[in-house]
């Protein structure tokens, strides 16, 4: 798969989950709308979205970060050990491939017992 197809898939995947999470939470939709209207005006704007505009939408940015946490694009992060090491009491030899799961911690309950999803 070339990079253009891969990046299109990642964008589509993330966009679908962002729309899903927004569709299931009208309160968040309303707050994002009000934040956008505060930055762009009540009827929207045709001016470009600049770094200054992005700096003035902290709630929307936080929502997007939460979407990425709840619905990560990748199942994990792969690594190859470069030297022998001990992790939590387990010996891991050099040149071993391992995958750190992303879905597991992103769906765990928080310290106050609330679900993350």
C-alpha positions, 0 to 999 in steps of 0.5 A: 500500500502506498503512502497516499492510500495509507494516509487516506485510510487513516484520515477516513478511519479517524474521521468516521470515529470522530463523527460517531463520537460526536453523533452520540454526544449532542452536548459535545456537538453544541460546545464545539459549535459555540466555540467555532462561532466564538472564533469564526462568528455566528454565521461561519467564515470563509477565511482560512483556518490559521494557527491563531484560530486553532489556538483559540479552540481548546475544547475542540482540540481536546475532543479530537485528542480524546477521539484519537485515544478512544479510537486509535488508528493503529493496534499498537507500536512495534519495536525491536530490542537492541540489547538484552533487558529486564522488563518487570522481572522478565528477561527480554533478549536483544533483537526480539520484536514486540508490539505494545497494545494501544487498544487495551489501555485506551479502553480501561477504566480510569482511576475513579472507576469510570469507563473511558469509552 
